[in-house]
Amino acid sequence: MKSRNINEKGFSLIEVVVALFILSISVITIYNLIISTSVSTFQLEQKYLAKEVASNRIALIHTIEKPLKPINRNGEMIMGGQKWLWEEEINKNMSNEFFDFTISVRLENKDEYTYTTKGFIFDE
């Protein structure tokens, strides 16, 4: 059996394995961070687009499509290159001076709503 010379240069097999283990853990952690950030960005974009659809509906409710009585409406709108479905529920408020509304927005191929908002309209 050879004895190891003190002056030999290089890394032992254990040192190389430990270094590769640390490197692989670092790469996996960075990869997971990138994937997580991409998913969060996509979800934030979807929520923003759904909110814009709801905001457009609110603007129409306050101007062109003012309700005269309680009503339920639904429709679709293209926003961000995607088809969004919206549903409005407009009811008379308990004070009879206001209508309260609920607007829910979802993507065409999804069952759950991406964004829902509620508010009030003055009954003139």
ROSE-4610 file (N, C-alpha, C; in Angstrom, 1 decimal, always signed):
// ROSE-4610
residu = [M/M/M/K/K/K/S/S/S/R/R/R/N/N/N/I/I/I/N/N/N/E/E/E/K/K/K/G/G/G/F/F/F/S/S/S/L/L/L/I/I/I/E/E/E/V/V/V/V/V/V/V/V/V/A/A/A/L/L/L/F/F/F/I/I/I/L/L/L/S/S/S/I/I/I/S/S/S/V/V/V/I/I/I/T/T/T/I/I/I/Y/Y/Y/N/N/N/L/L/L/I/I/I/I/I/I/S/S/S/T/T/T/S/S/S/V/V/V/S/S/S/T/T/T/F/F/F/Q/Q/Q/L/L/L/E/E/E/Q/Q/Q/K/K/K/Y/Y/Y/L/L/L/A/A/A/K/K/K/E/E/E/V/V/V/A/A/A/S/S/S/N/N/N/R/R/R/I/I/I/A/A/A/L/L/L/I/I/I/H/H/H/T/T/T/I/I/I/E/E/E/K/K/K/P/P/P/L/L/L/K/K/K/P/P/P/I/I/I/N/N/N/R/R/R/N/N/N/G/G/G/E/E/E/M/M/M/I/I/I/M/M/M/G/G/G/G/G/G/Q/Q/Q/K/K/K/W/W/W/L/L/L/W/W/W/E/E/E/E/E/E/E/E/E/I/I/I/N/N/N/K/K/K/N/N/N/M/M/M/S/S/S/N/N/N/E/E/E/F/F/F/F/F/F/D/D/D/F/F/F/T/T/T/I/I/I/S/S/S/V/V/V/R/R/R/L/L/L/E/E/E/N/N/N/K/K/K/D/D/D/E/E/E/Y/Y/Y/T/T/T/Y/Y/Y/T/T/T/T/T/T/K/K/K/G/G/G/F/F/F/I/I/I/F/F/F/D/D/D/E/E/E]
num = [1/1/1/2/2/2/3/3/3/4/4/4/5/5/5/6/6/6/7/7/7/8/8/8/9/9/9/10/10/10/11/11/11/12/12/12/13/13/13/14/14/14/15/15/15/16/16/16/17/17/17/18/18/18/19/19/19/20/20/20/21/21/21/22/22/22/23/23/23/24/24/24/25/25/25/26/26/26/27/27/27/28/28/28/29/29/29/30/30/30/31/31/31/32/32/32/33/33/33/34/34/34/35/35/35/36/36/36/37/37/37/38/38/38/39/39/39/40/40/40/41/41/41/42/42/42/43/43/43/44/44/44/45/45/45/46/46/46/47/47/47/48/48/48/49/49/49/50/50/50/51/51/51/52/52/52/53/53/53/54/54/54/55/55/55/56/56/56/57/57/57/58/58/58/59/59/59/60/60/60/61/61/61/62/62/62/63/63/63/64/64/64/65/65/65/66/66/66/67/67/67/68/68/68/69/69/69/70/70/70/71/71/71/72/72/72/73/73/73/74/74/74/75/75/75/76/76/76/77/77/77/78/78/78/79/79/79/80/80/80/81/81/81/82/82/82/83/83/83/84/84/84/85/85/85/86/86/86/87/87/87/88/88/88/89/89/89/90/90/90/91/91/91/92/92/92/93/93/93/94/94/94/95/95/95/96/96/96/97/97/97/98/98/98/99/99/99/100/100/100/101/101/101/102/102/102/103/103/103/104/104/104/105/105/105/106/106/106/107/107/107/108/108/108/109/109/109/110/110/110/111/111/111/112/112/112/113/113/113/114/114/114/115/115/115/116/116/116/117/117/117/118/118/118/119/119/119/120/120/120/121/121/121/122/122/122/123/123/123/124/124/124]
x = [+0.8/+0.0/+0.9/+0.5/+1.3/+0.9/+1.9/+1.5/+1.4/+0.5/+0.2/+1.3/+1.8/+2.8/+2.2/+2.7/+2.2/+2.2/+3.1/+3.3/+2.4/+1.6/+0.7/-0.4/-0.7/-1.7/-2.9/-4.1/-5.4/-6.4/-7.5/-8.6/-8.9/-9.3/-9.6/-11.0/-11.4/-12.7/-13.8/-13.7/-14.7/-14.9/-13.8/-13.9/-14.7/-14.4/-15.1/-16.6/-16.9/-18.3/-19.1/-18.5/-19.1/-19.3/-18.3/-18.4/-19.5/-19.6/-20.7/-22.1/-22.2/-23.4/-23.9/-23.0/-23.3/-23.7/-23.0/-23.3/-24.7/-25.0/-26.3/-27.5/-27.3/-28.3/-28.5/-27.4/-27.5/-28.3/-28.0/-28.6/-30.1/-30.5/-31.9/-32.6/-32.0/-32.7/-32.9/-31.9/-32.0/-33.1/-33.2/-34.2/-35.6/-35.8/-37.1/-37.5/-36.5/-36.8/-37.3/-36.6/-37.0/-38.4/-38.7/-40.0/-41.1/-40.8/-41.8/-42.1/-41.1/-41.2/-42.1/-41.8/-42.6/-44.0/-44.4/-45.7/-46.4/-45.7/-46.3/-46.6/-45.7/-45.8/-47.1/-47.2/-48.4/-49.7/-49.7/-51.0/-51.3/-50.2/-50.5/-51.0/-50.5/-50.9/-52.4/-52.8/-54.2/-55.1/-54.7/-55.5/-55.7/-54.6/-54.6/-55.6/-55.5/-56.4/-57.9/-58.1/-59.5/-60.0/-59.1/-59.5/-59.8/-59.1/-59.3/-60.7/-61.1/-62.4/-63.5/-63.3/-64.3/-64.3/-63.2/-63.2/-63.9/-63.8/-64.5/-66.0/-66.4/-67.8/-68.3/-67.6/-68.0/-68.2/-67.2/-67.3/-68.6/-68.9/-70.1/-71.4/-71.4/-72.5/-72.8/-71.7/-71.9/-72.2/-72.1/-72.3/-73.4/-73.0/-73.9/-74.9/-74.5/-75.4/-76.0/-76.4/-76.9/-78.2/-78.2/-79.4/-80.6/-81.8/-83.0/-83.7/-83.4/-84.0/-83.0/-83.2/-82.3/-82.2/-81.0/-80.8/-79.6/-79.6/-78.4/-78.0/-76.7/-76.2/-74.9/-74.6/-73.3/-72.9/-71.6/-71.1/-69.6/-69.0/-67.6/-66.8/-65.5/-64.7/-63.3/-62.7/-61.3/-60.4/-59.4/-58.5/-57.2/-56.1/-54.8/-54.7/-55.5/-55.5/-56.2/-57.0/-57.7/-59.2/-60.1/-61.5/-61.9/-62.4/-62.9/-64.4/-65.0/-66.4/-66.7/-67.7/-68.1/-69.5/-69.8/-71.2/-71.5/-72.6/-73.0/-74.3/-74.4/-75.6/-75.9/-77.0/-77.3/-78.6/-78.6/-79.8/-80.1/-81.3/-81.7/-81.2/-80.6/-80.1/-81.2/-81.0/-82.0/-82.5/-81.7/-82.1/-82.9/-83.0/-83.7/-83.1/-82.0/-81.3/-80.2/-79.8/-78.6/-78.9/-78.2/-78.1/-76.8/-76.7/-75.4/-75.2/-73.9/-73.5/-72.4/-72.4/-71.2/-70.8/-69.6/-69.0/-68.0/-68.2/-67.2/-66.7/-65.4/-64.7/-63.9/-63.9/-63.1/-62.7/-61.7/-61.3/-62.3/-62.4/-63.4/-63.3/-62.1/-61.9/-61.7/-62.0/-61.9/-63.2/-63.3/-64.6/-64.6/-63.4/-63.4/-63.1/-63.6/-63.5/-62.1/-61.5/-60.2/-60.3/-61.4/-61.5/-63.0/-63.3/-64.7/-64.7/-65.6/-65.6/-67.1/-67.2/-68.6/-68.6/-69.7/-69.8/-71.3/-71.4/-72.7/-72.9/-74.1/-74.5/-75.6/-75.5/-76.6/-77.8/-79.0/-80.2/-80.8/-80.7/-81.1/-82.6]
y = [-1.2/+0.0/+1.2/+2.2/+3.4/+4.4/+5.0/+6.1/+7.4/+8.2/+9.5/+10.5/+11.1/+12.1/+13.4/+14.1/+15.4/+16.4/+16.4/+17.4/+17.2/+16.1/+15.9/+16.9/+17.4/+18.4/+17.8/+18.4/+17.9/+17.7/+17.3/+17.0/+15.5/+15.2/+13.8/+13.5/+12.3/+11.9/+12.5/+12.4/+12.9/+14.4/+15.2/+16.6/+16.9/+16.2/+16.4/+16.1/+15.0/+14.6/+15.6/+16.1/+17.2/+18.5/+18.8/+20.1/+19.9/+18.7/+18.5/+18.5/+17.9/+17.9/+19.4/+20.2/+21.6/+22.3/+22.1/+22.7/+22.3/+21.0/+20.6/+21.1/+21.2/+21.8/+23.3/+24.0/+25.4/+25.6/+24.7/+24.8/+24.5/+23.5/+23.1/+24.3/+24.9/+26.0/+27.2/+27.5/+28.6/+28.3/+27.1/+26.6/+26.8/+26.3/+26.5/+27.9/+28.8/+30.2/+30.8/+30.4/+30.9/+30.4/+29.2/+28.6/+29.3/+29.5/+30.1/+31.5/+32.3/+33.6/+33.7/+32.8/+32.7/+32.4/+31.5/+31.2/+32.4/+33.0/+34.2/+35.3/+35.5/+36.6/+36.3/+35.0/+34.6/+34.9/+34.4/+34.6/+36.1/+36.9/+38.3/+39.0/+38.6/+39.1/+38.7/+37.5/+37.1/+37.9/+38.1/+38.8/+40.3/+40.9/+42.2/+42.3/+41.4/+41.5/+41.3/+40.4/+40.2/+41.5/+42.1/+43.4/+44.5/+44.5/+45.5/+45.2/+44.0/+43.6/+44.1/+43.9/+44.3/+45.9/+46.5/+48.0/+48.6/+47.9/+48.3/+48.2/+47.1/+46.9/+48.0/+48.3/+49.3/+50.7/+51.0/+52.2/+52.3/+51.1/+51.1/+51.2/+50.5/+50.6/+52.1/+52.8/+54.2/+55.2/+54.7/+55.7/+55.1/+54.3/+53.9/+52.9/+51.9/+50.8/+51.0/+52.2/+52.4/+51.5/+50.8/+49.9/+50.8/+50.4/+51.1/+50.2/+48.9/+48.0/+46.9/+46.1/+44.9/+44.0/+43.6/+42.8/+41.9/+40.8/+39.9/+40.0/+40.2/+40.3/+39.4/+39.0/+38.3/+38.6/+38.4/+38.6/+38.2/+38.6/+38.2/+39.5/+39.4/+40.5/+40.0/+40.5/+40.1/+41.1/+40.6/+41.4/+40.7/+41.3/+40.6/+39.4/+39.4/+38.3/+37.1/+37.2/+36.1/+36.5/+35.4/+35.7/+35.6/+36.6/+36.7/+36.7/+35.9/+35.9/+36.7/+37.6/+38.3/+38.1/+38.2/+38.1/+39.3/+39.9/+41.0/+40.7/+41.0/+40.9/+42.2/+42.9/+44.2/+44.1/+44.5/+44.4/+45.7/+45.9/+47.1/+47.0/+48.1/+48.1/+48.2/+47.9/+48.0/+49.4/+50.4/+51.8/+52.3/+51.6/+52.0/+53.2/+53.7/+54.8/+54.4/+53.1/+52.6/+51.3/+50.9/+49.6/+49.0/+47.8/+47.2/+46.2/+46.1/+45.2/+44.3/+43.2/+42.2/+41.8/+42.0/+41.6/+40.5/+39.4/+38.3/+38.0/+37.8/+37.6/+36.3/+35.6/+34.4/+34.2/+33.3/+33.0/+32.0/+32.0/+31.2/+29.7/+29.2/+27.8/+27.4/+28.3/+28.1/+28.1/+27.3/+27.2/+28.2/+28.5/+29.5/+30.9/+31.8/+33.2/+33.7/+34.5/+35.1/+36.3/+37.1/+38.3/+38.6/+39.1/+39.5/+40.8/+41.7/+43.0/+43.3/+44.1/+44.6/+46.1/+46.7/+48.2/+48.6/+50.0/+50.6/+51.6/+51.8/+52.8/+53.6/+54.9/+55.8/+55.7/+55.4/+55.3/+56.7/+57.2/+58.6/+58.7]
z = [+0.0/+0.0/+0.0/-0.8/-0.9/+0.2/+0.7/+1.7/+0.9/+1.4/+0.7/+1.0/+0.0/+0.1/+0.5/+1.5/+2.0/+0.8/-0.1/-1.1/-2.3/-2.3/-3.5/-3.6/-4.8/-5.0/-5.6/-5.3/-5.9/-4.7/-5.2/-4.2/-4.1/-2.9/-2.7/-3.2/-3.3/-3.9/-3.0/-1.7/-0.7/-0.9/-1.1/-1.3/-2.6/-3.6/-4.9/-4.8/-4.1/-3.9/-3.1/-2.0/-1.2/-2.0/-2.8/-3.6/-4.6/-5.3/-6.2/-5.6/-4.4/-3.6/-3.3/-2.8/-2.5/-3.8/-4.9/-6.2/-6.7/-6.6/-7.0/-6.2/-4.9/-4.0/-4.4/-4.7/-5.1/-6.4/-7.4/-8.7/-8.5/-7.8/-7.6/-6.9/-5.9/-5.2/-6.2/-7.0/-7.9/-9.0/-9.4/-10.4/-9.8/-8.6/-7.9/-7.7/-7.4/-7.3/-8.6/-9.7/-11.0/-11.4/-11.2/-11.5/-10.7/-9.4/-8.5/-8.9/-9.3/-9.8/-11.1/-12.0/-13.2/-13.0/-12.1/-11.8/-11.1/-10.2/-9.5/-10.5/-11.4/-12.4/-13.3/-13.7/-14.5/-13.8/-12.5/-11.7/-11.5/-11.3/-11.1/-12.4/-13.5/-14.8/-15.0/-14.7/-14.9/-14.0/-12.8/-11.8/-12.3/-12.8/-13.3/-14.5/-15.4/-16.6/-16.2/-15.2/-14.8/-14.1/-13.3/-12.7/-13.7/-14.8/-15.8/-16.5/-16.7/-17.2/-16.3/-15.0/-14.0/-14.0/-14.1/-14.1/-15.3/-16.4/-17.6/-17.4/-16.8/-16.5/-15.6/-14.6/-13.6/-14.3/-15.2/-15.9/-16.8/-17.4/-18.2/-17.3/-16.2/-15.3/-14.8/-14.6/-14.2/-15.3/-16.6/-17.7/-18.6/-19.6/-20.6/-20.2/-19.4/-19.0/-17.6/-17.3/-15.9/-15.7/-14.6/-14.3/-13.8/-14.3/-13.9/-12.9/-12.8/-11.9/-11.6/-10.6/-10.4/-11.6/-11.9/-13.1/-13.0/-13.6/-13.8/-15.2/-15.5/-16.8/-16.9/-18.1/-18.3/-19.7/-20.0/-21.3/-21.4/-22.5/-22.7/-23.2/-22.9/-23.3/-23.6/-24.7/-25.0/-24.3/-23.5/-22.8/-22.7/-23.2/-23.1/-24.0/-25.1/-26.0/-25.5/-24.5/-23.9/-23.8/-23.9/-23.7/-22.3/-21.7/-20.3/-20.3/-19.3/-19.1/-17.9/-17.9/-16.7/-16.4/-15.1/-14.7/-13.7/-13.9/-13.0/-12.3/-11.1/-10.3/-9.7/-10.1/-9.6/-8.8/-7.6/-6.7/-6.0/-5.7/-4.9/-3.5/-3.0/-1.7/-0.7/+0.6/+1.6/+1.8/+1.5/+1.7/+0.5/-0.6/-1.8/-2.4/-2.0/-2.6/-3.5/-3.3/-4.0/-4.6/-5.7/-6.2/-5.7/-5.3/-5.0/-6.1/-6.5/-7.6/-7.2/-7.9/-7.8/-9.2/-9.5/-10.8/-10.6/-11.2/-11.2/-12.6/-12.6/-13.9/-13.9/-15.0/-15.1/-16.5/-16.7/-18.1/-18.7/-20.0/-20.7/-20.3/-20.2/-20.0/-18.5/-17.6/-16.1/-15.5/-14.4/-13.6/-12.5/-11.9/-10.8/-11.2/-10.5/-10.8/-10.5/-11.4/-11.1/-10.3/-10.4/-9.7/-9.5/-8.3/-7.9/-7.2/-7.5/-6.9/-6.6/-5.5/-5.1/-5.0/-5.2/-5.0/-5.0/-5.1/-5.0/-6.1/-6.6/-7.6/-7.0/-7.1/-6.7/-7.6/-7.1/-7.9/-8.1/-9.3/-9.6/-9.8]
